[in-house]
Amino acid sequence: MNKGELAKAAEISPYTMSKLAKNEYVSLEVIARFCKVFHCDVGDIVKMIEED
């Protein structure tokens, strides 16, 4: 699946996809949409990194 196909399947905008590519903030709703597409849990696609 390429980025365009993922955006279409998750029903998110190209702008949101560009934010992901730049490691910028996206809402939890966007993450939930990815989880629905991939049939997984948030913990499977999100990693928490502590900042000093």
TITORSE-388104 format. One record per residue (C-alpha): residue in three letters; chain; x, y, z. Coordinates in steps of 0.001 Angstrom, whole numbers. Layout:
BEGIN
<r resn="ALA" chain="A" X="X" Y="Y" Z="Z"/>
...
***
This chain:
BEGIN
<r resn="MET" chain="A" X="0" Y="0" Z="0"/>
<r resn="ASN" chain="A" X="1453" Y="3383" Z="-952"/>
<r resn="LYS" chain="A" X="827" Y="6689" Z="838"/>
<r resn="GLY" chain="A" X="-1990" Y="7710" Z="-1475"/>
<r resn="GLU" chain="A" X="-3802" Y="4422" Z="-1017"/>
<r resn="LEU" chain="A" X="-3384" Y="4674" Z="2754"/>
<r resn="ALA" chain="A" X="-4744" Y="8228" Z="2815"/>
<r resn="LYS" chain="A" X="-7761" Y="7125" Z="783"/>
<r resn="ALA" chain="A" X="-8405" Y="4020" Z="2913"/>
<r resn="ALA" chain="A" X="-8115" Y="6021" Z="6149"/>
<r resn="GLU" chain="A" X="-10068" Y="8946" Z="4674"/>
<r resn="ILE" chain="A" X="-7435" Y="11519" Z="5579"/>
<r resn="SER" chain="A" X="-6173" Y="14474" Z="3568"/>
<r resn="PRO" chain="A" X="-2870" Y="14766" Z="1733"/>
<r resn="TYR" chain="A" X="-2064" Y="17612" Z="4151"/>
<r resn="THR" chain="A" X="-2327" Y="15224" Z="7103"/>
<r resn="MET" chain="A" X="-101" Y="12716" Z="5310"/>
<r resn="SER" chain="A" X="2499" Y="15454" Z="4781"/>
<r resn="LYS" chain="A" X="2386" Y="16267" Z="8516"/>
<r resn="LEU" chain="A" X="3145" Y="12614" Z="9268"/>
<r resn="ALA" chain="A" X="6069" Y="12631" Z="6845"/>
<r resn="LYS" chain="A" X="7487" Y="15662" Z="8678"/>
<r resn="ASN" chain="A" X="6982" Y="14063" Z="12138"/>
<r resn="GLU" chain="A" X="4468" Y="16762" Z="13058"/>
<r resn="TYR" chain="A" X="1474" Y="16435" Z="15365"/>
<r resn="VAL" chain="A" X="-1609" Y="14587" Z="14121"/>
<r resn="SER" chain="A" X="-4757" Y="13956" Z="16124"/>
<r resn="LEU" chain="A" X="-5586" Y="10729" Z="17880"/>
<r resn="GLU" chain="A" X="-8493" Y="10401" Z="15447"/>
<r resn="VAL" chain="A" X="-6010" Y="10067" Z="12586"/>
<r resn="ILE" chain="A" X="-4110" Y="7376" Z="14471"/>
<r resn="ALA" chain="A" X="-7404" Y="5579" Z="15144"/>
<r resn="ARG" chain="A" X="-8203" Y="5631" Z="11429"/>
<r resn="PHE" chain="A" X="-4868" Y="3979" Z="10674"/>
<r resn="CYS" chain="A" X="-5640" Y="1337" Z="13290"/>
<r resn="LYS" chain="A" X="-8933" Y="576" Z="11551"/>
<r resn="VAL" chain="A" X="-7183" Y="218" Z="8198"/>
<r resn="PHE" chain="A" X="-4468" Y="-2071" Z="9603"/>
<r resn="HIS" chain="A" X="-6719" Y="-3881" Z="12116"/>
<r resn="CYS" chain="A" X="-4313" Y="-3140" Z="14963"/>
<r resn="ASP" chain="A" X="-4047" Y="-1329" Z="18289"/>
<r resn="VAL" chain="A" X="-2608" Y="2153" Z="18842"/>
<r resn="GLY" chain="A" X="368" Y="629" Z="20660"/>
<r resn="ASP" chain="A" X="1267" Y="-1257" Z="17500"/>
<r resn="ILE" chain="A" X="1895" Y="1928" Z="15508"/>
<r resn="VAL" chain="A" X="2759" Y="4581" Z="18120"/>
<r resn="LYS" chain="A" X="5957" Y="4808" Z="20100"/>
<r resn="MET" chain="A" X="6311" Y="7185" Z="23048"/>
<r resn="ILE" chain="A" X="9636" Y="9009" Z="23220"/>
<r resn="GLU" chain="A" X="10515" Y="11034" Z="26299"/>
<r resn="GLU" chain="A" X="11915" Y="14457" Z="25623"/>
<r resn="ASP" chain="A" X="14378" Y="16015" Z="28032"/>
***
